[in-house]
Amino acid sequence: EPAGMDYFCDQVQQKDVGRRMQVGQELLEYLGDPARSPDLEQDQQRLDKVIDELTGWVNSSNFKVALLGLDVLGAFVDRLSGRFKSYIGTVLLPLIDRMGDAKDQVREQAQNLILKLMDEAAPPMYIWERLAVGFKHKNYRSREGVCLCLIATLNIYGAQPLILSKLVPHLCTAFGDSNSQVRDAAILAIVEVYRHVGEKVRIDLTKRGIPPGR
């Protein structure tokens, strides 16, 4: 009989990489065909368990498992759309971690999934209120990634859905980051903010004691 959620709930707990790769593909096929997955939301606890386990995949040191975990979570977002909102708190921290990954592909896919959440699961500012902790992440690549993610958000949504006054102070702090890539990304993000809101941001920066030359 075709695999259902009981099967996946059991299988996503496997630690073997080969097995995970196989189960991940099966899960993508299952989620991609609503006719095959009528039991997806029948049991809330079971669904919670599967998404929790997949969050662990995203944290895997094996980049193929991490990428597959990101793919499968993306497929869950596509299927559940607004109903995925309750999982945002669970998945965002691992996504911030992955935005600091050594591999470009993993960083990119983590950012894409964050943008997908804004598109399908919850409003952009809802995500940003939870994403802002990333500005203080211990990994400089994650801090840089959050600045780049803000640029991408502004490019897609403009300034309208965001409360930029909550985000600009983080960028101001990042101007003084110990890492030059973070400082550069923060400056690019402020330039993007300026492009959308104009002089207001310059006045705001002056009030925050950023030197005029800067």
Disulfide bonds with the S-S distance in Angstrom:
none
